């Protein structure tokens, strides 16, 4: 895996990361206004925002906390279905679309954080491969529960059961129908809402990293025994970071689910957790900008390669291998850094010449 990114200047990292996100958003807005974006890319904008939030939240666990989690999609699933239920309840109450989306995302955050806290209590007592295996198991357990969960809504309120026939509804509709998931869902998510969610999550992460709790988390990652020996409550800070990460995954799940009319639990399986982990590893552990760029490129790449038909996933795999070779090869990294430094120097000389003129 890529070495941890140096986090000695969190303010500088935060400013440059925010500048990157805002710059990409403005460029996309210009392209959208001029009609230069295809319908294929337009349809991927909200999922990309959700995957970016997933990537930066998992990077908090893997890059900052230093623990490998393979069940991150489970928290996304919890946020997705809890957010859909809240959206349906607010619709029946006559709330506006904007309010429904906002409250649904908050609901996904709360439920994702609660589940993350409950899972983190036993899981964070483990380390290394054992922790990864247990988080993988919990992710599959959450998916199995969602596959067998039935939630209905009528005039008397919500009805929850593991069997559809036992919902005991007099009049109303089934929101979550077991393995069939959610159908007829209102599409409330927007690209602008996704953009704001990314900024919020980055703000929370960078401020957490720069806080006392964040420094304690980074310290135990580098040397667990030394951190514990000076009286730092390692378990508390690890659980805090894990809970924050799960809450953000819940928000990403709500944003993702409210972008589609149909949502099923199988969408949030082990493959989704691995996909998000790939974003983190390719972008660099602890490197939020890298996670953002990796999520964008690797989400769009399979769609852009559809023209190659049966060779699409083969080309996708080759690109992944090349990126890994470049990012983990010191000689290639030196070449890339040299090229980038020369480009920056060229821009500085041009800027200096323009000022002297």
Phi, psi and omega per residue, in radians:
X1 nan 2.735 3.097
X2 -1.156 2.503 3.116
X3 -1.167 2.750 -3.119
X4 -1.128 2.443 3.113
X5 -1.233 2.475 3.100
X6 -1.188 2.118 -3.077
X7 -1.901 0.513 -3.072
X8 -1.274 -0.326 3.141
X9 -2.215 1.272 -3.074
X10 -1.107 -0.562 3.140
X11 -1.126 -0.776 3.114
X12 -1.115 -0.742 3.109
X13 -1.097 -0.705 -3.122
X14 -1.132 -0.787 -3.119
X15 -1.101 -0.787 -3.120
X16 -1.184 -0.615 3.128
X17 -1.225 -0.749 3.085
X18 -1.096 -0.706 3.122
X19 -1.086 -0.686 3.115
X20 -1.106 -0.828 -3.109
X21 -1.130 -0.803 -3.126
X22 -1.149 -0.698 3.112
X23 -1.084 -0.795 3.111
X24 -1.109 -0.666 3.124
X25 -1.120 -0.773 -3.138
X26 -1.140 -0.704 3.114
X27 -1.089 -0.760 3.125
X28 -1.145 -0.648 3.107
X29 -1.106 -0.707 3.103
X30 -1.121 -0.753 3.137
X31 -1.146 -0.638 3.114
X32 -1.177 -0.712 -3.136
X33 -1.165 -0.581 -3.135
X34 -1.532 -0.032 3.129
X35 1.268 0.437 -3.093
X36 -1.583 -0.011 -3.114
X37 -1.824 2.253 -3.132
X38 -1.250 2.807 3.120
X39 -1.102 -0.512 3.115
X40 -1.109 -0.805 -3.138
X41 -1.219 -0.667 3.113
X42 -1.006 -0.722 -3.130
X43 -1.191 -0.289 -3.112
X44 -1.704 -0.065 -3.034
X45 -1.130 -0.854 -3.141
X46 -1.168 -0.796 3.057
X47 -1.016 -0.640 3.098
X48 -1.084 -0.753 3.103
X49 -1.051 -0.751 3.129
X50 -1.119 -0.733 -3.140
X51 -1.200 -0.571 3.075
X52 -1.109 -0.788 3.101
X53 -1.087 -0.713 3.085
X54 -1.076 -0.740 -3.092
X55 -1.156 -0.831 -3.109
X56 -1.209 -0.575 3.106
X57 -1.216 -0.704 3.088
X58 -1.200 -0.546 3.095
X59 -1.135 -0.486 3.040
X60 -1.112 -0.674 3.129
X61 -1.349 -0.831 -3.037
X62 -1.449 -0.789 -3.054
X63 -1.442 -0.768 -3.087
X64 -1.555 -0.848 3.135
X65 -1.300 -0.569 3.108
X66 1.461 0.368 3.127
X67 -2.052 2.434 -3.100
X68 -1.555 2.022 3.119
X69 -1.947 2.260 -3.134
X70 -1.988 0.255 -3.131
X71 -2.171 0.484 -3.049
X72 -1.140 -0.511 3.116
X73 -1.146 -0.401 3.101
X74 -1.113 -0.722 3.099
X75 -1.188 -0.599 3.064
X76 -1.103 -0.691 3.121
X77 -1.131 -0.749 3.120
X78 -1.061 -0.796 3.124
X79 -1.124 -0.661 -3.117
X80 -1.098 -0.900 -3.050
X81 -1.329 -0.605 3.077
X82 -1.188 -0.640 3.096
X83 -1.166 -0.671 3.109
X84 -1.133 -0.722 3.119
X85 -1.104 -0.790 3.119
X86 -1.093 -0.672 3.107
X87 -1.069 -0.709 3.129
X88 -1.182 -0.693 3.123
X89 -1.115 -0.770 -3.130
X90 -1.199 -0.563 3.084
X91 -1.113 -0.734 3.118
X92 -1.142 -0.501 3.125
X93 -1.436 -0.102 3.092
X94 1.496 0.378 -3.137
X95 -1.304 2.729 3.123
X96 -1.283 2.840 -3.106
X97 -1.091 -0.726 -3.137
X98 -1.102 -0.749 3.117
X99 -1.167 -0.687 3.114
X100 -1.063 -0.763 -3.138
X101 -1.134 -0.792 -3.107
X102 -1.084 -0.873 -3.117
X103 -1.184 -0.620 3.127
X104 -1.128 -0.714 3.109
X105 -1.140 -0.712 3.069
X106 -1.079 -0.697 3.118
X107 -1.108 -0.768 3.091
X108 -1.057 -0.662 3.108
X109 -1.110 -0.825 -3.091
X110 -1.110 -0.833 -3.110
X111 -1.199 -0.671 3.084
X112 -1.098 -0.713 3.133
X113 -1.185 -0.688 3.126
X114 -1.091 -0.836 3.123
X115 -1.118 -0.708 3.101
X116 -1.083 -0.699 3.115
X117 -1.121 -0.808 -3.105
X118 -1.142 -0.685 3.128
X119 -1.279 -0.632 -3.096
X120 -1.131 -0.508 -3.109
X121 -1.009 -0.895 3.087
X122 -1.430 -0.595 -3.000
X123 -1.200 -0.728 -3.040
X124 -1.298 -0.011 2.980
X125 -1.355 -0.243 3.129
X126 -1.730 2.940 3.109
X127 -2.479 2.774 3.010
X128 1.121 -2.365 -3.076
X129 -1.090 -0.586 -3.115
X130 -1.139 -0.741 3.110
X131 -1.111 -0.733 3.141
X132 -1.070 -0.750 -3.118
X133 -1.157 -0.721 -3.111
X134 -1.205 -0.716 3.093
X135 -1.125 -0.613 3.047
X136 -1.076 -0.754 3.134
X137 -1.117 -0.752 3.138
X138 -1.131 -0.651 3.088
X139 -1.063 -0.718 3.114
X140 -1.237 -0.592 3.095
X141 -1.129 -0.756 3.126
X142 -1.081 -0.740 3.118
X143 -1.097 -0.702 3.134
X144 -1.143 -0.701 3.112
X145 -1.100 -0.786 -3.137
X146 -1.127 -0.549 3.112
X147 -1.228 -0.309 -3.101
X148 -2.071 0.301 -3.085
X149 -1.772 2.330 3.078
X150 -2.135 2.206 3.111
X151 -2.269 2.203 3.123
X152 -2.116 2.807 -3.119
X153 -2.367 2.201 3.036
X154 -2.399 -2.903 -3.068
X155 -1.119 -0.477 -3.125
X156 -1.500 -0.136 3.106
X157 2.171 -2.750 -3.101
X158 -1.500 2.541 3.071
X159 -2.215 2.163 -3.082
X160 -2.120 2.317 3.106
X161 -2.810 2.834 3.079
X162 -1.590 -0.055 3.079
X163 -2.236 2.291 -3.082
X164 -1.096 -0.643 -3.079
X165 -1.232 -0.249 -3.092
X166 -1.769 0.248 3.138
X167 -1.218 -0.480 3.086
X168 0.978 0.895 3.086
X169 -1.726 2.362 3.079
X170 -1.444 -0.740 3.141
X171 -2.753 2.337 -3.109
X172 2.680 -2.780 -3.125
X173 -2.402 2.715 3.092
X174 -1.510 2.132 -3.134
X175 -1.453 -0.914 3.114
X176 -1.982 2.143 -3.045
X177 -2.046 1.094 3.043
X178 0.988 -2.279 -3.121
X179 -1.158 -0.318 3.085
X180 -1.353 -0.241 3.078
X181 1.190 -2.446 -3.114
X182 -1.904 2.337 3.065
X183 -2.296 2.667 -3.114
X184 1.233 0.504 -3.108
X185 -1.336 2.471 3.082
X186 -1.330 2.311 3.125
X187 -1.492 1.703 -3.084
X188 -1.772 -0.397 -3.048
X189 -1.188 2.472 3.089
X190 -2.271 2.816 3.117
X191 -1.106 -0.662 3.133
X192 -1.145 -0.701 3.093
X193 -1.107 -0.695 3.083
X194 -1.107 -0.696 3.102
X195 -1.076 -0.810 3.129
X196 -1.117 -0.653 3.133
X197 -1.142 -0.687 3.095
X198 -1.079 -0.804 3.129
X199 -1.068 -0.732 3.140
X200 -1.099 -0.810 -3.125
X201 -1.122 -0.712 3.095
X202 -1.115 -0.717 3.114
X203 -1.047 -0.788 3.137
X204 -1.113 -0.795 -3.087
X205 -1.128 -0.840 -3.095
X206 -1.152 -0.653 3.096
X207 -1.235 -0.579 3.070
X208 -1.166 -0.769 -3.139
X209 -1.074 -0.619 -3.103
X210 -1.485 -0.022 -3.126
X211 -1.577 3.053 3.099
X212 -1.083 -0.712 3.128
X213 -1.106 -0.725 3.131
X214 -1.128 -0.706 3.112
X215 -1.169 -0.604 3.082
X216 -1.166 -0.693 3.113
X217 -1.107 -0.786 3.137
X218 -1.149 -0.615 -3.139
X219 -1.158 -0.771 3.139
X220 -1.206 -0.490 3.069
X221 -1.124 -0.725 -3.103
X222 -1.342 -0.675 3.135
X223 -2.681 1.668 -3.040
X224 -1.107 -0.797 -3.053
X225 -1.157 -0.773 -3.138
X226 -1.117 -0.685 3.130
X227 -1.120 -0.774 -3.132
X228 -1.192 -0.542 -3.082
X229 -1.227 -0.394 3.139
X230 -1.618 0.179 3.015
X231 1.625 0.189 3.126
X232 -1.403 2.298 3.115
X233 -1.337 1.540 -3.038
X234 -1.079 -0.750 -3.093
X235 -1.056 -0.749 -3.125
X236 -1.065 -0.806 -3.087
X237 -1.253 -0.621 3.067
X238 -1.109 -0.740 -3.140
X239 -1.161 -0.628 3.090
X240 -1.086 -0.840 -3.140
X241 -1.105 -0.730 -3.124
X242 -1.139 -0.687 3.140
X243 -1.180 -0.739 3.102
X244 -1.072 -0.759 3.129
X245 -1.070 -0.748 3.131
X246 -1.158 -0.681 3.104
X247 -1.086 -0.715 3.099
X248 -1.158 -0.663 3.074
X249 -1.103 -0.621 3.077
X250 -1.115 -0.709 3.091
X251 -1.122 -0.721 3.102
X252 -1.091 -0.664 3.121
X253 -1.119 -0.716 3.109
X254 -1.127 -0.809 3.113
X255 -1.017 -0.738 -3.129
X256 -1.164 -0.815 -3.059
X257 -1.157 -0.656 -3.104
X258 -1.410 0.185 3.030
X259 -1.744 -0.101 -3.087
X260 -2.249 2.645 3.095
X261 -1.404 -0.391 3.136
X262 -2.233 2.300 -3.141
X263 -2.361 2.278 3.108
X264 -2.183 2.675 -3.081
X265 -1.155 -0.478 -3.112
X266 -1.131 -0.277 3.100
X267 -1.195 -0.459 -3.076
X268 -1.854 1.022 -3.074
X269 -1.798 -2.921 -3.117
X270 -1.030 -0.635 -3.130
X271 -1.086 -0.640 3.112
X272 -1.167 -0.712 3.089
X273 -1.063 -0.731 3.137
X274 -1.187 -0.682 3.114
X275 -1.038 -0.789 3.127
X276 -1.153 -0.655 3.098
X277 -1.117 -0.621 3.076
X278 -1.093 -0.720 3.077
X279 -0.978 -0.783 -3.079
X280 -1.185 -0.800 -3.081
X281 -1.179 -0.762 -3.139
X282 -1.182 -0.617 3.129
X283 -1.319 -0.401 -3.122
X284 1.910 2.279 -3.120
X285 -1.161 2.174 -3.110
X286 1.473 -0.055 -3.110
X287 -1.762 1.761 -3.087
X288 -1.201 -0.676 3.107
X289 -1.067 -0.724 3.124
X290 -1.112 -0.692 3.111
X291 -1.121 -0.684 3.129
X292 -1.116 -0.853 -3.115
X293 -1.144 -0.703 3.134
X294 -1.125 -0.706 3.125
X295 -1.112 -0.706 -3.140
X296 -1.160 -0.898 -3.051
X297 -1.148 -0.807 -3.044
X298 -1.353 -0.283 3.018
X299 -1.417 -0.684 -3.124
X300 -1.380 -0.523 -3.015
X301 -1.003 -0.838 3.124
X302 -1.049 -0.588 3.130
X303 -1.264 -0.680 -3.136
X304 -1.239 -0.376 -3.124
X305 -1.626 0.135 -3.117
X306 -1.105 -0.402 3.130
X307 -1.118 -0.371 -3.122
X308 -1.567 0.082 3.007
X309 0.915 -2.041 -3.016
X310 -1.172 -0.326 -3.123
X311 -1.627 0.109 -3.034
X312 -1.062 -0.914 -3.078
X313 -1.250 -0.474 3.063
X314 -1.133 -0.803 3.100
X315 -1.118 -0.660 3.111
X316 -1.066 -0.763 3.132
X317 -1.135 -0.691 3.129
X318 -1.109 -0.726 3.109
X319 -1.085 -0.735 3.113
X320 -1.061 -0.759 3.140
X321 -1.114 -0.751 3.141
X322 -1.107 -0.722 3.122
X323 -1.110 -0.735 3.118
X324 -1.112 -0.699 3.119
X325 -1.117 -0.705 -3.120
X326 -1.208 -0.796 -3.059
X327 -1.303 -0.338 -3.111
X328 -1.941 0.052 3.109
X329 -1.783 2.026 -3.100
X330 -1.011 -0.653 -3.123
X331 -1.181 -0.747 3.118
X332 -1.163 -0.669 3.104
X333 -1.126 -0.637 3.110
X334 -1.144 -0.700 3.117
X335 -1.123 -0.791 3.134
X336 -1.087 -0.772 3.137
X337 -1.105 -0.656 3.118
X338 -1.133 -0.777 3.127
X339 -1.088 -0.786 -3.138
X340 -1.115 -0.707 3.136
X341 -1.146 -0.629 3.107
X342 -1.204 -0.670 3.097
X343 -1.119 -0.747 3.104
X344 -1.104 -0.725 3.109
X345 -1.093 -0.658 3.111
X346 -1.109 -0.753 3.123
X347 -1.144 -0.647 3.133
X348 -1.159 -0.715 3.140
X349 -1.136 -0.698 3.108
X350 -1.147 -0.685 3.120
X351 -1.164 -0.728 3.093
X352 -1.101 -0.679 3.107
X353 -1.136 -0.681 3.138
X354 -1.163 -0.639 3.138
X355 -1.208 -0.687 3.133
X356 -1.156 -0.584 3.104
X357 -1.157 nan nan
